Amino acid sequence: MLRILNKIRQTGLITEDLPRDVVLEQVGAQLRAGIARQFQGSLAIRQVDAGSCNACELEIHALNNGYYDIERYGVHFVASPRHADVLLVTGPVSVHMETALLRTYEATPAPRLVIAAGDCAACGGEFGCSYASRGAVSNVIPVDAVIPGCPPTPLALMQGLLQVLEET
Ligand code: SF4
């Protein structure tokens, strides 16, 4: 045990310093201020994959990595729509997910915000409407805002969220 502790002490810190991202810091600070003003400092998001190709989810997951670390700005992803202020929906709405999306929407306490993230959620994108797809999220539930992109980057998601806060 002592040998391991000694080795850790001798090796020191070997990770690289994060480069400073000025835009991210600015958007984050504005986001934190908006959430403090409108949501008592804590905004809860329930993410719903209504039929996406999962690339949108990868970008959303990145919001929680060590680089973006969106929780430091007061944004939390929650497991239940009953605890959510915002529904963040991706993908065209597949026919198989239509009922689940409707039930999730009904389970989210009002006033609730619905954000369609990604081109598929905005307009159906690559998949459009078909026998298997209802297309845009707004074809199934009311949508308050759209974040375009295929997929939207983590920074674009933060900027979209900020815009929603400023407009509501
Ligand atoms: S917007 Fe692009 S990345 Fe997102 S679900 Fe559609 S095809 Fe995939």
py3Dmol code that shows the C-alpha trace and the ligand (Angstrom):
import py3Dmol

protein = """\
ATOM      1  CA  MET A   1       0.000   0.000   0.000  1.00  0.00           C
ATOM      2  CA  LEU A   2       2.768   2.426   0.965  1.00  0.00           C
ATOM      3  CA  ARG A   3       4.590   1.569  -2.242  1.00  0.00           C
ATOM      4  CA  ILE A   4       1.514   2.528  -4.284  1.00  0.00           C
ATOM      5  CA  LEU A   5       1.050   5.800  -2.389  1.00  0.00           C
ATOM      6  CA  ASN A   6       4.733   6.626  -2.899  1.00  0.00           C
ATOM      7  CA  LYS A   7       4.456   5.926  -6.605  1.00  0.00           C
ATOM      8  CA  ILE A   8       1.393   8.214  -6.868  1.00  0.00           C
ATOM      9  CA  ARG A   9       3.265  10.959  -5.016  1.00  0.00           C
ATOM     10  CA  GLN A  10       6.354  10.628  -7.205  1.00  0.00           C
ATOM     11  CA  THR A  11       4.407  10.496 -10.484  1.00  0.00           C
ATOM     12  CA  GLY A  12       2.328  13.598  -9.774  1.00  0.00           C
ATOM     13  CA  LEU A  13      -0.386  14.916 -12.083  1.00  0.00           C
ATOM     14  CA  ILE A  14      -0.006  13.617 -15.642  1.00  0.00           C
ATOM     15  CA  THR A  15      -3.305  14.684 -17.237  1.00  0.00           C
ATOM     16  CA  GLU A  16      -3.296  17.592 -19.675  1.00  0.00           C
ATOM     17  CA  ASP A  17      -4.755  20.952 -18.712  1.00  0.00           C
ATOM     18  CA  LEU A  18      -8.086  21.688 -20.382  1.00  0.00           C
ATOM     19  CA  PRO A  19      -7.822  24.454 -22.981  1.00  0.00           C
ATOM     20  CA  ARG A  20      -9.880  27.491 -22.029  1.00  0.00           C
ATOM     21  CA  ASP A  21     -13.064  27.738 -24.112  1.00  0.00           C
ATOM     22  CA  VAL A  22     -14.216  31.347 -23.831  1.00  0.00           C
ATOM     23  CA  VAL A  23     -17.490  30.852 -25.734  1.00  0.00           C
ATOM     24  CA  LEU A  24     -18.437  27.868 -23.586  1.00  0.00           C
ATOM     25  CA  GLU A  25     -17.710  29.836 -20.425  1.00  0.00           C
ATOM     26  CA  GLN A  26     -19.809  32.788 -21.636  1.00  0.00           C
ATOM     27  CA  VAL A  27     -22.764  30.632 -22.655  1.00  0.00           C
ATOM     28  CA  GLY A  28     -22.477  28.691 -19.392  1.00  0.00           C
ATOM     29  CA  ALA A  29     -22.481  31.858 -17.298  1.00  0.00           C
ATOM     30  CA  GLN A  30     -25.562  33.191 -19.116  1.00  0.00           C
ATOM     31  CA  LEU A  31     -27.257  29.829 -18.721  1.00  0.00           C
ATOM     32  CA  ARG A  32     -26.530  29.751 -14.993  1.00  0.00           C
ATOM     33  CA  ALA A  33     -27.896  33.289 -14.576  1.00  0.00           C
ATOM     34  CA  GLY A  34     -31.073  32.462 -16.541  1.00  0.00           C
ATOM     35  CA  ILE A  35     -31.670  29.289 -14.553  1.00  0.00           C
ATOM     36  CA  ALA A  36     -31.106  31.152 -11.275  1.00  0.00           C
ATOM     37  CA  ARG A  37     -33.651  33.768 -12.355  1.00  0.00           C
ATOM     38  CA  GLN A  38     -36.360  31.466 -13.693  1.00  0.00           C
ATOM     39  CA  PHE A  39     -35.843  28.061 -12.040  1.00  0.00           C
ATOM     40  CA  GLN A  40     -34.388  28.807  -8.615  1.00  0.00           C
ATOM     41  CA  GLY A  41     -30.964  27.680  -9.823  1.00  0.00           C
ATOM     42  CA  SER A  42     -31.910  24.170 -10.942  1.00  0.00           C
ATOM     43  CA  LEU A  43     -33.339  23.107 -14.287  1.00  0.00           C
ATOM     44  CA  ALA A  44     -34.397  19.460 -14.685  1.00  0.00           C
ATOM     45  CA  ILE A  45     -34.419  17.890 -18.154  1.00  0.00           C
ATOM     46  CA  ARG A  46     -35.978  14.594 -19.157  1.00  0.00           C
ATOM     47  CA  GLN A  47     -34.563  13.433 -22.470  1.00  0.00           C
ATOM     48  CA  VAL A  48     -36.764  11.363 -24.752  1.00  0.00           C
ATOM     49  CA  ASP A  49     -35.409   9.443 -27.722  1.00  0.00           C
ATOM     50  CA  ALA A  50     -38.496   9.205 -29.891  1.00  0.00           C
ATOM     51  CA  GLY A  51     -36.738   7.329 -32.693  1.00  0.00           C
ATOM     52  CA  SER A  52     -33.383   8.946 -33.408  1.00  0.00           C
ATOM     53  CA  CYS A  53     -30.294   7.329 -34.951  1.00  0.00           C
ATOM     54  CA  ASN A  54     -28.574   7.937 -31.549  1.00  0.00           C
ATOM     55  CA  ALA A  55     -26.057  10.489 -32.793  1.00  0.00           C
ATOM     56  CA  CYS A  56     -28.151  13.222 -31.156  1.00  0.00           C
ATOM     57  CA  GLU A  57     -27.951  11.224 -27.905  1.00  0.00           C
ATOM     58  CA  LEU A  58     -24.153  11.046 -28.125  1.00  0.00           C
ATOM     59  CA  GLU A  59     -23.990  14.833 -28.270  1.00  0.00           C
ATOM     60  CA  ILE A  60     -26.465  15.170 -25.393  1.00  0.00           C
ATOM     61  CA  HIS A  61     -24.437  12.689 -23.317  1.00  0.00           C
ATOM     62  CA  ALA A  62     -21.352  14.807 -23.978  1.00  0.00           C
ATOM     63  CA  LEU A  63     -22.986  17.635 -22.025  1.00  0.00           C
ATOM     64  CA  ASN A  64     -22.275  15.602 -18.887  1.00  0.00           C
ATOM     65  CA  ASN A  65     -18.618  14.838 -19.623  1.00  0.00           C
ATOM     66  CA  GLY A  66     -15.722  16.537 -17.854  1.00  0.00           C
ATOM     67  CA  TYR A  67     -15.319  19.139 -20.614  1.00  0.00           C
ATOM     68  CA  TYR A  68     -18.863  20.545 -20.777  1.00  0.00           C
ATOM     69  CA  ASP A  69     -19.922  19.469 -17.262  1.00  0.00           C
ATOM     70  CA  ILE A  70     -23.323  21.105 -17.674  1.00  0.00           C
ATOM     71  CA  GLU A  71     -24.367  20.358 -14.082  1.00  0.00           C
ATOM     72  CA  ARG A  72     -22.103  23.187 -12.909  1.00  0.00           C
ATOM     73  CA  TYR A  73     -24.531  25.594 -14.614  1.00  0.00           C
ATOM     74  CA  GLY A  74     -27.588  24.150 -12.866  1.00  0.00           C
ATOM     75  CA  VAL A  75     -28.810  21.746 -15.566  1.00  0.00           C
ATOM     76  CA  HIS A  76     -29.675  18.221 -14.435  1.00  0.00           C
ATOM     77  CA  PHE A  77     -30.899  15.252 -16.428  1.00  0.00           C
ATOM     78  CA  VAL A  78     -33.577  13.340 -14.525  1.00  0.00           C
ATOM     79  CA  ALA A  79     -34.942   9.826 -14.891  1.00  0.00           C
ATOM     80  CA  SER A  80     -38.623  10.666 -14.577  1.00  0.00           C
ATOM     81  CA  PRO A  81     -40.762  13.174 -16.476  1.00  0.00           C
ATOM     82  CA  ARG A  82     -42.552  13.850 -13.179  1.00  0.00           C
ATOM     83  CA  HIS A  83     -39.403  15.619 -11.960  1.00  0.00           C
ATOM     84  CA  ALA A  84     -38.750  17.515 -15.189  1.00  0.00           C
ATOM     85  CA  ASP A  85     -39.129  21.169 -16.208  1.00  0.00           C
ATOM     86  CA  VAL A  86     -38.088  20.469 -19.794  1.00  0.00           C
ATOM     87  CA  LEU A  87     -38.613  17.616 -22.226  1.00  0.00           C
ATOM     88  CA  LEU A  88     -35.720  17.360 -24.685  1.00  0.00           C
ATOM     89  CA  VAL A  89     -36.942  15.199 -27.538  1.00  0.00           C
ATOM     90  CA  THR A  90     -34.799  13.764 -30.351  1.00  0.00           C
ATOM     91  CA  GLY A  91     -35.503  11.890 -33.541  1.00  0.00           C
ATOM     92  CA  PRO A  92     -38.472  11.691 -35.802  1.00  0.00           C
ATOM     93  CA  VAL A  93     -41.303  10.209 -33.745  1.00  0.00           C
ATOM     94  CA  SER A  94     -41.489   6.560 -34.695  1.00  0.00           C
ATOM     95  CA  VAL A  95     -44.972   5.058 -34.686  1.00  0.00           C
ATOM     96  CA  HIS A  96     -43.862   2.700 -31.917  1.00  0.00           C
ATOM     97  CA  MET A  97     -42.783   5.643 -29.719  1.00  0.00           C
ATOM     98  CA  GLU A  98     -45.814   7.852 -30.313  1.00  0.00           C
ATOM     99  CA  THR A  99     -47.834   6.636 -27.316  1.00  0.00           C
ATOM    100  CA  ALA A 100     -44.786   6.668 -25.036  1.00  0.00           C
ATOM    101  CA  LEU A 101     -44.034  10.262 -26.036  1.00  0.00           C
ATOM    102  CA  LEU A 102     -47.619  11.339 -25.419  1.00  0.00           C
ATOM    103  CA  ARG A 103     -47.639   9.675 -21.997  1.00  0.00           C
ATOM    104  CA  THR A 104     -44.302  11.248 -21.095  1.00  0.00           C
ATOM    105  CA  TYR A 105     -45.660  14.649 -22.080  1.00  0.00           C
ATOM    106  CA  GLU A 106     -48.794  14.141 -19.976  1.00  0.00           C
ATOM    107  CA  ALA A 107     -46.668  12.993 -17.007  1.00  0.00           C
ATOM    108  CA  THR A 108     -44.547  16.153 -17.064  1.00  0.00           C
ATOM    109  CA  PRO A 109     -45.940  18.780 -14.705  1.00  0.00           C
ATOM    110  CA  ALA A 110     -47.100  22.082 -16.246  1.00  0.00           C
ATOM    111  CA  PRO A 111     -45.763  24.594 -17.022  1.00  0.00           C
ATOM    112  CA  ARG A 112     -43.409  22.463 -19.077  1.00  0.00           C
ATOM    113  CA  LEU A 113     -41.145  23.320 -21.953  1.00  0.00           C
ATOM    114  CA  VAL A 114     -40.690  21.001 -24.908  1.00  0.00           C
ATOM    115  CA  ILE A 115     -37.552  21.330 -27.004  1.00  0.00           C
ATOM    116  CA  ALA A 116     -37.132  19.403 -30.242  1.00  0.00           C
ATOM    117  CA  ALA A 117     -33.395  18.731 -30.621  1.00  0.00           C
ATOM    118  CA  GLY A 118     -31.961  17.901 -34.034  1.00  0.00           C
ATOM    119  CA  ASP A 119     -33.259  18.160 -37.581  1.00  0.00           C
ATOM    120  CA  CYS A 120     -35.271  14.948 -37.317  1.00  0.00           C
ATOM    121  CA  ALA A 121     -37.144  16.242 -34.278  1.00  0.00           C
ATOM    122  CA  ALA A 122     -37.624  19.606 -35.996  1.00  0.00           C
ATOM    123  CA  CYS A 123     -39.037  18.403 -39.310  1.00  0.00           C
ATOM    124  CA  GLY A 124     -38.611  14.651 -39.681  1.00  0.00           C
ATOM    125  CA  GLY A 125     -35.134  15.095 -41.182  1.00  0.00           C
ATOM    126  CA  GLU A 126     -33.758  12.160 -43.108  1.00  0.00           C
ATOM    127  CA  PHE A 127     -36.695   9.974 -42.200  1.00  0.00           C
ATOM    128  CA  GLY A 128     -39.671  12.265 -42.800  1.00  0.00           C
ATOM    129  CA  CYS A 129     -43.174  10.837 -42.467  1.00  0.00           C
ATOM    130  CA  SER A 130     -43.848   7.273 -43.488  1.00  0.00           C
ATOM    131  CA  TYR A 131     -45.717   4.145 -42.434  1.00  0.00           C
ATOM    132  CA  ALA A 132     -43.217   3.911 -39.526  1.00  0.00           C
ATOM    133  CA  SER A 133     -42.675   7.576 -38.669  1.00  0.00           C
ATOM    134  CA  ARG A 134     -44.836  10.538 -37.622  1.00  0.00           C
ATOM    135  CA  GLY A 135     -42.022  12.903 -38.573  1.00  0.00           C
ATOM    136  CA  ALA A 136     -41.560  16.081 -36.515  1.00  0.00           C
ATOM    137  CA  VAL A 137     -42.146  16.069 -32.763  1.00  0.00           C
ATOM    138  CA  SER A 138     -44.664  18.894 -33.242  1.00  0.00           C
ATOM    139  CA  ASN A 139     -46.881  16.448 -35.139  1.00  0.00           C
ATOM    140  CA  VAL A 140     -47.434  14.624 -31.842  1.00  0.00           C
ATOM    141  CA  ILE A 141     -46.995  17.101 -28.948  1.00  0.00           C
ATOM    142  CA  PRO A 142     -46.734  20.923 -28.706  1.00  0.00           C
ATOM    143  CA  VAL A 143     -43.154  22.144 -29.169  1.00  0.00           C
ATOM    144  CA  ASP A 144     -41.846  25.395 -27.661  1.00  0.00           C
ATOM    145  CA  ALA A 145     -38.459  25.535 -29.362  1.00  0.00           C
ATOM    146  CA  VAL A 146     -36.280  23.795 -31.897  1.00  0.00           C
ATOM    147  CA  ILE A 147     -32.509  23.274 -31.833  1.00  0.00           C
ATOM    148  CA  PRO A 148     -31.375  22.516 -35.400  1.00  0.00           C
ATOM    149  CA  GLY A 149     -28.398  20.385 -36.412  1.00  0.00           C
ATOM    150  CA  CYS A 150     -27.627  16.849 -37.477  1.00  0.00           C
ATOM    151  CA  PRO A 151     -26.666  16.319 -34.762  1.00  0.00           C
ATOM    152  CA  PRO A 152     -26.559  19.587 -32.783  1.00  0.00           C
ATOM    153  CA  THR A 153     -23.231  19.951 -30.953  1.00  0.00           C
ATOM    154  CA  PRO A 154     -23.163  20.193 -27.144  1.00  0.00           C
ATOM    155  CA  LEU A 155     -22.491  23.927 -27.435  1.00  0.00           C
ATOM    156  CA  ALA A 156     -25.409  24.339 -29.864  1.00  0.00           C
ATOM    157  CA  LEU A 157     -27.621  22.506 -27.361  1.00  0.00           C
ATOM    158  CA  MET A 158     -26.528  24.892 -24.599  1.00  0.00           C
ATOM    159  CA  GLN A 159     -27.099  27.923 -26.843  1.00  0.00           C
ATOM    160  CA  GLY A 160     -30.544  26.587 -27.799  1.00  0.00           C
ATOM    161  CA  LEU A 161     -31.420  26.114 -24.150  1.00  0.00           C
ATOM    162  CA  LEU A 162     -30.257  29.634 -23.401  1.00  0.00           C
ATOM    163  CA  GLN A 163     -32.407  31.023 -26.213  1.00  0.00           C
ATOM    164  CA  VAL A 164     -35.441  29.197 -24.836  1.00  0.00           C
ATOM    165  CA  LEU A 165     -34.855  30.708 -21.392  1.00  0.00           C
ATOM    166  CA  GLU A 166     -34.512  34.178 -22.864  1.00  0.00           C
ATOM    167  CA  GLU A 167     -37.720  33.849 -24.860  1.00  0.00           C
ATOM    168  CA  THR A 168     -39.909  32.473 -22.056  1.00  0.00           C
TER     169      THR A 168
END
"""
ligand_1 = """\
8
SF4
S -30.937 14.844 -36.515
Fe -29.271 13.658 -37.480
S -28.118 12.847 -35.729
Fe -30.145 13.478 -34.925
S -31.425 11.641 -35.059
Fe -31.692 12.753 -36.989
S -30.210 11.817 -38.417
Fe -29.597 11.258 -36.322
"""
view = py3Dmol.view(width=600, height=400)
view.addModel(protein, "pdb")
view.setStyle({"model": 0}, {"cartoon": {"style": "trace"}})
view.addModel(ligand_1, "xyz")
view.setStyle({"model": 1}, {"stick": {}})
view.zoomTo()
view.show()
